[in-house]
């Protein structure tokens, strides 16, 4: 009887341990660290969410609605993640969730290579033009693979851009999907006549049918602000290349942009007659960078140099927002000074003093690792087009090792793609994870939600720590920004985080 009793108690204890593990009971934790919960099942369900279930987001009336007060001081657009429109605009197998994840990482690697090229080699200006002679103006740009360290890929397969808005272009307004890019200083759309165009969801914009279209002359102030502009028959020409092999080349023009009831006249746009890539469905790009030719720069006093966004989480059947105007400045946000890089004025830099795990600042990560140098090197860029946050190797390794130490009780898994720190959460409902925080210069601390640093990479319960190393430059990517209200006050030189979520 004694032997049976002991065996029964041991079996009961083993059963209890298994139940606790399945239910996500806390494993080995460090009492000196701060932890939060990750809902494993919910994260996987989001990862598996089929884009076709998001079709209600594509109601064009709701996408193009803007909200503004009587003084037009606040304009709002709905922001759509690319997964939400994939089902309508591509023939790829969107049930291949693992494939969609790897496609996203491939796009991300190319984006980072492109940013590093711009920030560390060309000082912020990238074009494919090697000559300003008129004899070359009718030739599509030549993309050099070695300049970016990646293959030329078709936008039909990989594509550019993660987040989209819907705008009206011209008079009368023709609705178009536009990629948003916080690191770009140009607004452009594909235009007729198309010498070389990729497939888009809406009819290609035809300037001949717009009463407000006006070409920009070579000697104009606008043309003088276009990086590496050239001239053909008195008209200002532009060309821009992106990190995945996409490019656009055409004529600069002044045109009317409409969203909802808001009409913005005389916006300088690129009318692209030679274009390659971008995302299937998008007609062009809405640059939100810090330069004079971005949409923000051109709005100027109309919005006080202020805009904000809330990036919708991956796979969710919801939408984010893009807001322009001083009234977009939230009360209660945590404000961090912006830093300016004269060599790359398009980008939004922030000062980062360190990183923390479990509420404890990692001692070996110093502010010098993130410092923006006088020659434009280093620094920390906030970017909507990059998915995964990149850190200098030494900083990344210190953060990773501190996180691994705080998750000693969790089952590890092999690395996946660019991630070297992954875990096996198979059959778990919830797990306890140490918090991860950004320590900004001058004191503010931003602690991330668990879903912003621990992401599923398959349907079986493999999750990875969503940071990666880079060559010197730091980039705060959109995974870490998701669900957080972010506001750029360019006039006063600050970026705000919170207080709301989306």
DRENDO-1510 file (C-alpha; in Angstrom, 1 decimal, always signed):
<recs>
REC; n; res; u; v; w
REC; 1; UNK; +0.0; +0.0; +0.0 .
REC; 2; UNK; +2.9; +2.3; +0.9 .
REC; 3; UNK; +4.6; +1.7; -2.4 .
REC; 4; UNK; +1.3; +2.2; -4.3 .
REC; 5; UNK; +0.7; +5.5; -2.4 .
REC; 6; UNK; +4.1; +6.8; -3.2 .
REC; 7; UNK; +3.8; +5.8; -6.8 .
REC; 8; UNK; +0.3; +7.4; -7.0 .
REC; 9; UNK; +1.6; +10.7; -5.4 .
REC; 10; UNK; +4.6; +10.8; -7.9 .
REC; 11; UNK; +2.2; +10.2; -10.8 .
REC; 12; UNK; -0.1; +12.9; -9.6 .
REC; 13; UNK; +2.7; +15.4; -9.2 .
REC; 14; UNK; +4.0; +14.6; -12.7 .
REC; 15; UNK; +0.5; +15.1; -14.0 .
REC; 16; UNK; +0.2; +18.4; -12.2 .
REC; 17; UNK; +3.5; +19.6; -13.6 .
REC; 18; UNK; +2.4; +18.7; -17.1 .
REC; 19; UNK; -0.9; +20.6; -16.7 .
REC; 20; UNK; +0.8; +23.6; -15.3 .
REC; 21; UNK; +3.2; +23.6; -18.2 .
REC; 22; UNK; +0.4; +23.4; -20.8 .
REC; 23; UNK; -1.5; +26.1; -19.1 .
REC; 24; UNK; +1.5; +28.3; -19.2 .
REC; 25; UNK; +2.3; +28.5; -15.5 .
REC; 26; UNK; +5.5; +30.5; -14.7 .
REC; 27; UNK; +8.6; +28.5; -15.3 .
REC; 28; UNK; +12.0; +29.5; -13.9 .
REC; 29; UNK; +12.0; +33.3; -13.5 .
REC; 30; UNK; +14.4; +35.7; -11.9 .
REC; 31; UNK; +12.7; +37.5; -9.0 .
REC; 32; UNK; +14.8; +40.6; -9.6 .
REC; 33; UNK; +13.4; +41.1; -13.1 .
REC; 34; UNK; +10.0; +42.3; -14.3 .
REC; 35; UNK; +7.9; +39.9; -16.4 .
REC; 36; UNK; +4.8; +40.1; -18.6 .
REC; 37; UNK; +2.6; +37.5; -20.3 .
REC; 38; UNK; +2.5; +36.4; -23.9 .
REC; 39; UNK; -0.7; +34.8; -25.1 .
REC; 40; UNK; +0.8; +32.1; -27.3 .
REC; 41; UNK; -2.5; +30.9; -28.9 .
REC; 42; UNK; -3.6; +34.4; -29.7 .
REC; 43; UNK; -0.2; +35.2; -31.3 .
REC; 44; UNK; -0.3; +32.1; -33.5 .
REC; 45; UNK; -4.0; +32.8; -34.4 .
REC; 46; UNK; -2.9; +36.2; -35.6 .
REC; 47; UNK; +0.0; +34.7; -37.5 .
REC; 48; UNK; -2.4; +32.3; -39.2 .
REC; 49; UNK; -5.0; +34.9; -40.0 .
REC; 50; UNK; -5.9; +34.6; -43.7 .
REC; 51; UNK; -5.7; +38.0; -45.5 .
REC; 52; UNK; -9.0; +37.2; -47.2 .
REC; 53; UNK; -10.8; +37.6; -43.9 .
REC; 54; UNK; -9.7; +41.3; -43.9 .
REC; 55; UNK; -11.6; +42.3; -47.0 .
REC; 56; UNK; -14.0; +44.5; -45.1 .
REC; 57; UNK; -11.0; +46.9; -44.6 .
REC; 58; UNK; -10.9; +47.5; -48.3 .
REC; 59; UNK; -14.2; +49.4; -48.4 .
REC; 60; UNK; -12.9; +52.4; -50.3 .
REC; 61; UNK; -15.2; +54.8; -48.6 .
REC; 62; UNK; -13.8; +53.9; -45.2 .
REC; 63; UNK; -10.2; +53.8; -46.4 .
REC; 64; UNK; -10.3; +57.3; -48.0 .
REC; 65; UNK; -12.3; +59.0; -45.2 .
REC; 66; UNK; -10.5; +61.8; -43.5 .
REC; 67; UNK; -11.5; +63.6; -40.3 .
REC; 68; UNK; -10.8; +67.3; -39.8 .
REC; 69; UNK; -12.1; +70.1; -37.6 .
REC; 70; UNK; -13.4; +73.4; -38.7 .
REC; 71; UNK; -9.9; +74.8; -39.3 .
REC; 72; UNK; -8.7; +71.8; -41.2 .
REC; 73; UNK; -6.0; +71.4; -38.5 .
REC; 74; UNK; -6.3; +67.6; -38.2 .
REC; 75; UNK; -6.5; +65.2; -41.2 .
REC; 76; UNK; -6.7; +61.5; -40.7 .
REC; 77; UNK; -6.3; +58.6; -43.1 .
REC; 78; UNK; -6.8; +54.9; -42.4 .
REC; 79; UNK; -3.7; +52.8; -42.6 .
REC; 80; UNK; -3.8; +49.3; -44.0 .
REC; 81; UNK; -1.2; +46.6; -43.6 .
REC; 82; UNK; -0.2; +44.9; -46.9 .
REC; 83; UNK; -1.5; +41.5; -45.6 .
REC; 84; UNK; -5.0; +42.9; -45.6 .
REC; 85; UNK; -5.1; +43.6; -49.3 .
REC; 86; UNK; -2.9; +40.7; -50.5 .
REC; 87; UNK; -5.9; +38.4; -51.1 .
REC; 88; UNK; -7.4; +40.8; -53.7 .
REC; 89; UNK; -4.2; +41.9; -55.4 .
REC; 90; UNK; -2.1; +38.8; -55.9 .
REC; 91; UNK; -2.5; +35.2; -57.0 .
REC; 92; UNK; +0.1; +33.8; -54.6 .
REC; 93; UNK; -0.9; +31.1; -52.1 .
REC; 94; UNK; -1.8; +33.2; -49.0 .
REC; 95; UNK; -2.5; +30.2; -46.9 .
REC; 96; UNK; +1.3; +29.6; -46.8 .
REC; 97; UNK; +1.8; +31.5; -43.6 .
REC; 98; UNK; +5.4; +30.4; -43.2 .
REC; 99; UNK; +6.1; +31.5; -46.7 .
REC; 100; UNK; +4.5; +35.0; -46.1 .
REC; 101; UNK; +6.8; +35.3; -43.0 .
REC; 102; UNK; +9.9; +34.4; -45.0 .
REC; 103; UNK; +8.9; +36.8; -47.8 .
REC; 104; UNK; +8.6; +39.6; -45.2 .
REC; 105; UNK; +12.1; +38.9; -43.9 .
REC; 106; UNK; +13.5; +38.9; -47.4 .
REC; 107; UNK; +11.9; +42.3; -48.1 .
REC; 108; UNK; +13.3; +43.4; -44.7 .
REC; 109; UNK; +16.9; +42.3; -45.5 .
REC; 110; UNK; +16.8; +44.2; -48.8 .
REC; 111; UNK; +15.3; +47.3; -47.1 .
REC; 112; UNK; +18.1; +47.4; -44.5 .
REC; 113; UNK; +20.8; +47.0; -47.1 .
REC; 114; UNK; +19.2; +49.9; -49.0 .
REC; 115; UNK; +19.1; +52.1; -45.8 .
REC; 116; UNK; +22.7; +51.3; -45.0 .
REC; 117; UNK; +23.7; +52.2; -48.5 .
REC; 118; UNK; +22.0; +55.5; -48.2 .
REC; 119; UNK; +23.1; +56.4; -44.7 .
REC; 120; UNK; +26.6; +55.2; -44.8 .
REC; 121; UNK; +27.8; +55.6; -48.4 .
REC; 122; UNK; +25.8; +58.2; -50.2 .
REC; 123; UNK; +24.8; +60.4; -47.3 .
REC; 124; UNK; +21.1; +60.1; -47.9 .
REC; 125; UNK; +20.8; +60.5; -51.7 .
REC; 126; UNK; +20.4; +57.4; -54.0 .
REC; 127; UNK; +19.5; +57.5; -57.6 .
REC; 128; UNK; +20.5; +55.4; -60.6 .
REC; 129; UNK; +21.4; +58.3; -62.8 .
REC; 130; UNK; +24.9; +58.5; -64.1 .
REC; 131; UNK; +24.3; +61.2; -66.6 .
REC; 132; UNK; +22.1; +64.3; -67.0 .
REC; 133; UNK; +22.2; +64.3; -70.7 .
REC; 134; UNK; +18.8; +64.3; -72.5 .
REC; 135; UNK; +19.9; +61.3; -74.6 .
REC; 136; UNK; +19.5; +59.1; -71.5 .
REC; 137; UNK; +16.2; +60.4; -70.3 .
REC; 138; UNK; +14.1; +57.9; -72.1 .
REC; 139; UNK; +16.0; +54.9; -70.8 .
REC; 140; UNK; +14.8; +53.1; -67.7 .
REC; 141; UNK; +17.3; +53.4; -64.8 .
REC; 142; UNK; +20.0; +50.7; -64.6 .
REC; 143; UNK; +20.0; +49.0; -61.2 .
REC; 144; UNK; +23.4; +47.9; -59.9 .
REC; 145; UNK; +23.2; +44.8; -57.8 .
REC; 146; UNK; +26.5; +45.4; -56.1 .
REC; 147; UNK; +25.5; +48.8; -54.8 .
REC; 148; UNK; +22.9; +47.3; -52.5 .
REC; 149; UNK; +24.2; +43.8; -52.0 .
REC; 150; UNK; +21.0; +42.1; -53.1 .
REC; 151; UNK; +19.4; +40.7; -56.1 .
REC; 152; UNK; +17.0; +42.6; -58.4 .
REC; 153; UNK; +13.6; +41.3; -57.6 .
REC; 154; UNK; +10.2; +41.9; -59.1 .
REC; 155; UNK; +7.7; +43.8; -57.0 .
REC; 156; UNK; +5.1; +41.3; -58.2 .
REC; 157; UNK; +6.8; +38.7; -56.1 .
REC; 158; UNK; +8.4; +40.5; -53.2 .
REC; 159; UNK; +7.3; +44.0; -53.4 .
REC; 160; UNK; +8.0; +47.2; -51.5 .
REC; 161; UNK; +6.1; +48.7; -48.6 .
REC; 162; UNK; +4.3; +47.3; -45.6 .
REC; 163; UNK; +1.7; +50.0; -44.9 .
REC; 164; UNK; -0.7; +51.7; -47.4 .
REC; 165; UNK; -3.2; +54.6; -47.5 .
REC; 166; UNK; -5.7; +55.4; -50.2 .
REC; 167; UNK; -5.6; +58.9; -51.7 .
REC; 168; UNK; -7.2; +60.7; -54.6 .
REC; 169; UNK; -4.9; +62.1; -57.2 .
REC; 170; UNK; -5.8; +64.8; -59.7 .
REC; 171; UNK; -9.1; +66.7; -60.6 .
REC; 172; UNK; -11.4; +64.9; -60.6 .
REC; 173; UNK; -9.8; +62.7; -57.9 .
REC; 174; UNK; -8.7; +59.2; -59.0 .
REC; 175; UNK; -8.3; +56.9; -55.9 .
REC; 176; UNK; -5.0; +55.1; -55.6 .
REC; 177; UNK; -3.3; +52.9; -53.0 .
REC; 178; UNK; +0.0; +54.5; -51.9 .
REC; 179; UNK; +2.8; +53.0; -49.8 .
REC; 180; UNK; +3.9; +55.2; -46.9 .
REC; 181; UNK; +7.6; +55.6; -46.2 .
REC; 182; UNK; +9.0; +57.7; -43.4 .
REC; 183; UNK; +12.5; +57.5; -45.0 .
REC; 184; UNK; +11.5; +59.0; -48.4 .
REC; 185; UNK; +11.2; +62.6; -49.5 .
REC; 186; UNK; +9.1; +62.2; -52.6 .
REC; 187; UNK; +5.5; +61.6; -53.6 .
REC; 188; UNK; +5.0; +59.8; -56.8 .
REC; 189; UNK; +2.5; +57.8; -58.8 .
REC; 190; UNK; +2.6; +55.7; -62.0 .
REC; 191; UNK; +1.4; +57.8; -65.0 .
REC; 192; UNK; +0.2; +57.4; -68.5 .
REC; 193; UNK; +1.7; +57.1; -71.0 .
REC; 194; UNK; +3.4; +54.1; -69.4 .
REC; 195; UNK; +6.8; +53.3; -71.0 .
REC; 196; UNK; +7.3; +50.6; -68.4 .
REC; 197; UNK; +4.8; +50.1; -65.6 .
REC; 198; UNK; +4.0; +47.3; -63.2 .
REC; 199; UNK; +0.5; +46.0; -62.5 .
REC; 200; UNK; -1.6; +48.0; -60.0 .
REC; 201; UNK; -5.1; +47.5; -58.6 .
REC; 202; UNK; -6.5; +50.8; -60.0 .
REC; 203; UNK; -6.3; +52.3; -63.5 .
REC; 204; UNK; -3.0; +54.1; -64.0 .
REC; 205; UNK; -3.3; +57.8; -63.4 .
REC; 206; UNK; -3.6; +59.8; -66.7 .
REC; 207; UNK; -2.5; +63.4; -66.4 .
REC; 208; UNK; -4.5; +64.2; -69.6 .
REC; 209; UNK; -7.7; +63.7; -67.7 .
REC; 210; UNK; -6.8; +66.0; -64.7 .
REC; 211; UNK; -7.7; +69.6; -64.8 .
REC; 212; UNK; -5.2; +70.4; -62.0 .
REC; 213; UNK; -2.1; +68.8; -63.5 .
REC; 214; UNK; +0.8; +71.2; -64.3 .
REC; 215; UNK; +4.4; +70.2; -65.3 .
REC; 216; UNK; +7.3; +71.6; -63.4 .
REC; 217; UNK; +9.9; +73.5; -65.4 .
REC; 218; UNK; +13.7; +72.9; -65.1 .
REC; 219; UNK; +14.4; +76.4; -63.7 .
REC; 220; UNK; +11.7; +76.3; -61.0 .
REC; 221; UNK; +12.3; +76.3; -57.2 .
REC; 222; UNK; +10.6; +72.9; -57.0 .
REC; 223; UNK; +13.0; +71.3; -59.6 .
REC; 224; UNK; +15.9; +72.7; -57.7 .
REC; 225; UNK; +14.9; +70.8; -54.6 .
REC; 226; UNK; +14.7; +67.4; -56.3 .
REC; 227; UNK; +17.8; +65.4; -55.7 .
REC; 228; UNK; +19.7; +64.6; -58.9 .
REC; 229; UNK; +17.1; +66.1; -61.2 .
REC; 230; UNK; +17.7; +66.5; -64.8 .
REC; 231; UNK; +16.0; +68.3; -67.7 .
REC; 232; UNK; +14.3; +67.2; -70.9 .
REC; 233; UNK; +12.5; +69.6; -73.3 .
REC; 234; UNK; +12.3; +72.2; -70.4 .
REC; 235; UNK; +10.6; +69.7; -68.1 .
REC; 236; UNK; +12.0; +68.7; -64.7 .
REC; 237; UNK; +12.8; +64.9; -64.6 .
REC; 238; UNK; +13.4; +62.7; -61.5 .
REC; 239; UNK; +14.4; +59.2; -60.8 .
REC; 240; UNK; +14.6; +57.2; -57.5 .
REC; 241; UNK; +15.7; +53.6; -56.7 .
REC; 242; UNK; +14.7; +51.4; -53.8 .
REC; 243; UNK; +16.4; +48.6; -52.0 .
REC; 244; UNK; +14.4; +45.7; -53.5 .
REC; 245; UNK; +15.1; +46.6; -57.1 .
REC; 246; UNK; +12.1; +48.9; -57.4 .
REC; 247; UNK; +12.5; +52.2; -59.1 .
REC; 248; UNK; +10.6; +55.1; -60.6 .
REC; 249; UNK; +11.5; +57.6; -63.2 .
REC; 250; UNK; +9.5; +60.4; -64.9 .
REC; 251; UNK; +8.4; +64.0; -64.9 .
REC; 252; UNK; +7.9; +66.3; -61.9 .
REC; 253; UNK; +4.5; +68.0; -61.7 .
REC; 254; UNK; +2.1; +69.9; -59.5 .
REC; 255; UNK; -1.1; +68.1; -58.7 .
REC; 256; UNK; -4.0; +68.0; -56.3 .
REC; 257; UNK; -4.2; +65.3; -53.6 .
REC; 258; UNK; -7.5; +64.5; -51.9 .
REC; 259; UNK; -8.4; +62.3; -48.9 .
REC; 260; UNK; -12.0; +62.4; -47.8 .
REC; 261; UNK; -13.2; +66.0; -47.8 .
REC; 262; UNK; -9.6; +67.4; -47.5 .
REC; 263; UNK; -8.1; +68.8; -50.7 .
REC; 264; UNK; -4.4; +69.8; -50.9 .
REC; 265; UNK; -3.5; +71.7; -54.1 .
REC; 266; UNK; -0.2; +72.1; -55.8 .
REC; 267; UNK; +1.6; +69.1; -54.3 .
REC; 268; UNK; +4.9; +68.4; -56.1 .
REC; 269; UNK; +4.7; +64.8; -57.3 .
REC; 270; UNK; +6.7; +62.5; -59.5 .
REC; 271; UNK; +4.7; +61.3; -62.5 .
REC; 272; UNK; +6.4; +58.0; -63.2 .
REC; 273; UNK; +6.5; +56.7; -66.8 .
REC; 274; UNK; +9.2; +54.1; -66.1 .
REC; 275; UNK; +8.5; +52.1; -63.0 .
REC; 276; UNK; +9.4; +48.7; -61.7 .
REC; 277; UNK; +8.3; +46.7; -58.6 .
REC; 278; UNK; +6.6; +48.2; -55.6 .
REC; 279; UNK; +3.8; +46.2; -54.1 .
REC; 280; UNK; +1.1; +44.7; -56.3 .
REC; 281; UNK; -1.8; +47.1; -56.1 .
REC; 282; UNK; +0.1; +50.3; -55.0 .
REC; 283; UNK; +0.1; +53.1; -57.5 .
REC; 284; UNK; +3.1; +54.8; -55.9 .
REC; 285; UNK; +4.6; +56.2; -52.7 .
REC; 286; UNK; +3.7; +58.9; -50.2 .
REC; 287; UNK; +7.0; +60.1; -48.7 .
REC; 288; UNK; +6.8; +61.2; -45.1 .
REC; 289; UNK; +10.5; +62.0; -44.6 .
REC; 290; UNK; +12.0; +65.1; -43.0 .
REC; 291; UNK; +13.0; +66.8; -46.3 .
REC; 292; UNK; +11.3; +69.7; -48.1 .
REC; 293; UNK; +9.9; +67.5; -50.9 .
REC; 294; UNK; +8.2; +65.0; -48.7 .
REC; 295; UNK; +4.4; +65.3; -48.2 .
REC; 296; UNK; +5.0; +66.5; -44.7 .
REC; 297; UNK; +7.6; +69.1; -45.9 .
REC; 298; UNK; +5.2; +70.4; -48.6 .
REC; 299; UNK; +2.3; +70.7; -46.2 .
REC; 300; UNK; +4.4; +73.0; -44.1 .
REC; 301; UNK; +2.4; +75.5; -42.1 .
REC; 302; UNK; -0.9; +73.8; -42.9 .
REC; 303; UNK; -0.1; +71.0; -40.4 .
REC; 304; UNK; +2.7; +72.6; -38.3 .
REC; 305; UNK; +5.1; +70.0; -39.5 .
REC; 306; UNK; +3.3; +67.4; -37.3 .
REC; 307; UNK; +2.0; +63.9; -38.2 .
REC; 308; UNK; +1.4; +60.7; -36.3 .
REC; 309; UNK; +0.6; +57.1; -37.0 .
REC; 310; UNK; -0.5; +53.9; -35.3 .
REC; 311; UNK; +0.7; +50.8; -37.1 .
REC; 312; UNK; -1.7; +48.0; -37.1 .
REC; 313; UNK; -0.4; +44.6; -35.8 .
REC; 314; UNK; +0.5; +42.0; -38.3 .
REC; 315; UNK; -2.3; +39.7; -39.4 .
REC; 316; UNK; -5.1; +41.5; -37.5 .
REC; 317; UNK; -8.3; +42.3; -39.2 .
REC; 318; UNK; -8.1; +45.9; -38.0 .
REC; 319; UNK; -6.6; +49.2; -39.3 .
REC; 320; UNK; -4.2; +51.8; -38.1 .
REC; 321; UNK; -4.2; +55.5; -38.7 .
REC; 322; UNK; -2.1; +58.2; -40.3 .
REC; 323; UNK; -2.9; +61.7; -38.9 .
REC; 324; UNK; -1.7; +65.1; -40.0 .
REC; 325; UNK; -1.9; +68.4; -38.0 .
REC; 326; UNK; -1.1; +70.0; -34.7 .
REC; 327; UNK; -4.3; +68.6; -33.2 .
REC; 328; UNK; -2.8; +65.2; -33.8 .
REC; 329; UNK; -0.4; +65.8; -30.9 .
REC; 330; UNK; -1.7; +63.7; -28.0 .
REC; 331; UNK; -1.8; +64.7; -24.4 .
REC; 332; UNK; +0.2; +62.5; -22.1 .
REC; 333; UNK; +2.7; +61.2; -24.6 .
REC; 334; UNK; +6.3; +60.5; -23.6 .
REC; 335; UNK; +8.5; +62.9; -25.7 .
REC; 336; UNK; +12.0; +62.2; -27.0 .
REC; 337; UNK; +14.1; +64.8; -28.8 .
REC; 338; UNK; +14.7; +64.2; -32.5 .
REC; 339; UNK; +18.3; +64.3; -33.8 .
REC; 340; UNK; +19.2; +65.6; -37.2 .
REC; 341; UNK; +21.7; +64.1; -39.6 .
REC; 342; UNK; +22.6; +66.7; -42.3 .
REC; 343; UNK; +23.9; +63.9; -44.5 .
REC; 344; UNK; +20.5; +62.2; -44.4 .
REC; 345; UNK; +17.8; +64.8; -43.7 .
REC; 346; UNK; +15.0; +62.5; -44.8 .
REC; 347; UNK; +15.3; +60.2; -41.7 .
REC; 348; UNK; +14.1; +60.6; -38.2 .
REC; 349; UNK; +16.8; +60.0; -35.7 .
REC; 350; UNK; +16.4; +59.5; -31.9 .
REC; 351; UNK; +18.9; +59.4; -29.1 .
REC; 352; UNK; +19.2; +56.0; -27.4 .
REC; 353; UNK; +21.1; +55.7; -24.2 .
REC; 354; UNK; +20.6; +51.9; -23.7 .
REC; 355; UNK; +18.4; +48.9; -23.6 .
REC; 356; UNK; +16.8; +47.0; -20.7 .
REC; 357; UNK; +15.6; +43.5; -20.0 .
REC; 358; UNK; +13.2; +42.8; -17.1 .
REC; 359; UNK; +13.2; +46.4; -16.0 .
REC; 360; UNK; +17.0; +46.4; -15.6 .
REC; 361; UNK; +19.2; +48.4; -17.9 .
REC; 362; UNK; +21.8; +46.2; -19.5 .
REC; 363; UNK; +25.1; +47.5; -18.1 .
REC; 364; UNK; +27.3; +46.6; -21.1 .
REC; 365; UNK; +25.2; +48.6; -23.5 .
REC; 366; UNK; +26.3; +52.2; -23.6 .
REC; 367; UNK; +25.1; +55.3; -25.2 .
REC; 368; UNK; +28.2; +55.5; -27.3 .
REC; 369; UNK; +27.1; +52.4; -29.3 .
REC; 370; UNK; +24.1; +54.5; -30.7 .
REC; 371; UNK; +25.7; +57.9; -31.0 .
REC; 372; UNK; +25.2; +59.8; -34.3 .
REC; 373; UNK; +28.7; +60.9; -35.3 .
REC; 374; UNK; +29.7; +64.3; -36.9 .
REC; 375; UNK; +30.2; +62.6; -40.3 .
REC; 376; UNK; +26.7; +61.1; -40.3 .
REC; 377; UNK; +27.6; +57.6; -39.1 .
REC; 378; UNK; +25.9; +55.5; -36.5 .
REC; 379; UNK; +22.7; +56.9; -34.9 .
REC; 380; UNK; +19.3; +55.4; -34.4 .
REC; 381; UNK; +16.6; +55.7; -37.2 .
REC; 382; UNK; +12.9; +55.2; -36.8 .
REC; 383; UNK; +11.6; +53.6; -40.0 .
REC; 384; UNK; +8.2; +52.4; -41.1 .
REC; 385; UNK; +9.6; +50.3; -43.9 .
REC; 386; UNK; +11.9; +48.2; -41.8 .
REC; 387; UNK; +10.2; +45.3; -39.9 .
REC; 388; UNK; +12.8; +44.0; -37.5 .
REC; 389; UNK; +14.8; +46.4; -35.2 .
REC; 390; UNK; +18.5; +46.3; -36.0 .
REC; 391; UNK; +21.2; +47.0; -33.4 .
REC; 392; UNK; +25.0; +47.2; -33.6 .
REC; 393; UNK; +26.5; +43.7; -33.1 .
REC; 394; UNK; +27.9; +44.4; -29.6 .
REC; 395; UNK; +24.6; +45.9; -28.4 .
REC; 396; UNK; +22.5; +43.1; -29.9 .
REC; 397; UNK; +24.6; +40.4; -28.4 .
REC; 398; UNK; +24.4; +42.0; -24.9 .
REC; 399; UNK; +20.6; +42.4; -25.2 .
REC; 400; UNK; +20.2; +38.9; -26.5 .
REC; 401; UNK; +22.3; +37.3; -23.8 .
REC; 402; UNK; +20.4; +39.2; -21.0 .
REC; 403; UNK; +17.1; +38.1; -22.5 .
REC; 404; UNK; +18.3; +34.4; -22.7 .
REC; 405; UNK; +19.3; +34.6; -19.0 .
REC; 406; UNK; +15.9; +35.9; -18.1 .
REC; 407; UNK; +14.2; +33.0; -20.0 .
REC; 408; UNK; +16.3; +30.2; -18.7 .
REC; 409; UNK; +13.2; +28.0; -18.0 .
REC; 410; UNK; +11.8; +28.2; -21.5 .
REC; 411; UNK; +12.5; +25.5; -24.2 .
REC; 412; UNK; +14.8; +26.8; -26.9 .
REC; 413; UNK; +14.5; +26.1; -30.6 .
REC; 414; UNK; +16.9; +26.4; -33.5 .
REC; 415; UNK; +17.4; +29.8; -35.2 .
REC; 416; UNK; +15.1; +30.8; -38.0 .
REC; 417; UNK; +16.1; +33.1; -40.9 .
REC; 418; UNK; +17.8; +36.2; -39.4 .
REC; 419; UNK; +16.8; +35.3; -35.9 .
REC; 420; UNK; +19.3; +33.3; -33.7 .
REC; 421; UNK; +17.3; +33.3; -30.5 .
REC; 422; UNK; +14.1; +31.2; -30.8 .
REC; 423; UNK; +11.9; +29.2; -28.5 .
REC; 424; UNK; +9.5; +26.2; -28.6 .
REC; 425; UNK; +6.1; +27.2; -27.2 .
REC; 426; UNK; +4.3; +24.2; -28.6 .
REC; 427; UNK; +1.1; +23.3; -26.6 .
REC; 428; UNK; +1.6; +26.3; -24.3 .
REC; 429; UNK; -1.2; +28.8; -23.7 .
REC; 430; UNK; +0.8; +31.6; -22.0 .
REC; 431; UNK; +4.4; +32.2; -21.2 .
REC; 432; UNK; +6.1; +34.6; -18.9 .
REC; 433; UNK; +8.8; +36.8; -20.6 .
REC; 434; UNK; +11.1; +39.5; -19.2 .
REC; 435; UNK; +10.2; +43.0; -20.4 .
REC; 436; UNK; +12.3; +44.7; -23.1 .
REC; 437; UNK; +12.8; +48.4; -22.9 .
REC; 438; UNK; +14.3; +51.3; -24.9 .
REC; 439; UNK; +16.1; +53.8; -22.7 .
REC; 440; UNK; +16.1; +57.0; -24.6 .
REC; 441; UNK; +18.5; +59.9; -24.1 .
REC; 442; UNK; +17.4; +62.4; -21.5 .
REC; 443; UNK; +15.5; +59.8; -19.5 .
REC; 444; UNK; +12.3; +58.5; -21.2 .
REC; 445; UNK; +11.8; +54.7; -21.2 .
REC; 446; UNK; +9.6; +52.8; -23.6 .
REC; 447; UNK; +8.7; +49.3; -22.5 .
REC; 448; UNK; +7.4; +47.1; -25.4 .
REC; 449; UNK; +4.4; +44.8; -25.4 .
REC; 450; UNK; +5.4; +41.1; -25.5 .
REC; 451; UNK; +4.1; +40.8; -29.1 .
REC; 452; UNK; +6.5; +43.5; -30.2 .
REC; 453; UNK; +9.6; +41.5; -29.4 .
REC; 454; UNK; +8.5; +37.8; -29.4 .
REC; 455; UNK; +6.9; +36.8; -32.7 .
REC; 456; UNK; +5.7; +33.5; -34.1 .
REC; 457; UNK; +7.5; +32.2; -37.2 .
REC; 458; UNK; +5.4; +29.1; -37.9 .
REC; 459; UNK; +2.1; +27.5; -36.9 .
REC; 460; UNK; +3.7; +24.9; -34.6 .
REC; 461; UNK; +4.7; +27.3; -31.8 .
REC; 462; UNK; +8.2; +28.4; -32.7 .
REC; 463; UNK; +8.7; +32.0; -31.6 .
REC; 464; UNK; +11.8; +34.2; -32.1 .
REC; 465; UNK; +13.3; +37.2; -30.4 .
REC; 466; UNK; +12.6; +40.0; -33.0 .
REC; 467; UNK; +15.9; +41.8; -33.0 .
REC; 468; UNK; +18.9; +41.4; -35.3 .
REC; 469; UNK; +22.4; +42.7; -35.6 .
REC; 470; UNK; +23.5; +45.3; -38.2 .
REC; 471; UNK; +26.7; +47.0; -39.4 .
REC; 472; UNK; +26.9; +50.0; -37.2 .
REC; 473; UNK; +23.6; +51.7; -37.8 .
REC; 474; UNK; +20.5; +51.1; -35.5 .
REC; 475; UNK; +17.0; +51.0; -36.9 .
REC; 476; UNK; +13.8; +50.8; -34.8 .
REC; 477; UNK; +11.5; +48.8; -37.1 .
REC; 478; UNK; +7.8; +48.6; -37.4 .
REC; 479; UNK; +7.4; +45.3; -35.4 .
REC; 480; UNK; +8.6; +47.2; -32.4 .
REC; 481; UNK; +6.4; +50.2; -33.3 .
REC; 482; UNK; +3.2; +48.3; -33.8 .
REC; 483; UNK; +0.2; +49.2; -31.7 .
REC; 484; UNK; +1.9; +52.3; -30.2 .
REC; 485; UNK; +0.7; +55.8; -31.0 .
REC; 486; UNK; +3.7; +57.6; -32.5 .
REC; 487; UNK; +3.8; +61.3; -33.2 .
REC; 488; UNK; +6.5; +63.4; -35.0 .
REC; 489; UNK; +6.6; +67.1; -34.1 .
REC; 490; UNK; +9.1; +68.2; -36.7 .
REC; 491; UNK; +8.6; +71.9; -35.9 .
REC; 492; UNK; +9.7; +71.5; -32.3 .
REC; 493; UNK; +12.0; +68.5; -32.9 .
REC; 494; UNK; +10.4; +65.8; -30.9 .
REC; 495; UNK; +8.8; +62.3; -31.3 .
REC; 496; UNK; +6.1; +61.2; -28.9 .
REC; 497; UNK; +5.2; +57.7; -27.8 .
REC; 498; UNK; +1.6; +56.9; -26.6 .
REC; 499; UNK; -0.3; +57.4; -24.5 .
REC; 500; UNK; -2.8; +55.4; -26.6 .
REC; 501; UNK; -2.6; +52.1; -28.4 .
REC; 502; UNK; -4.3; +50.8; -31.5 .
</recs>
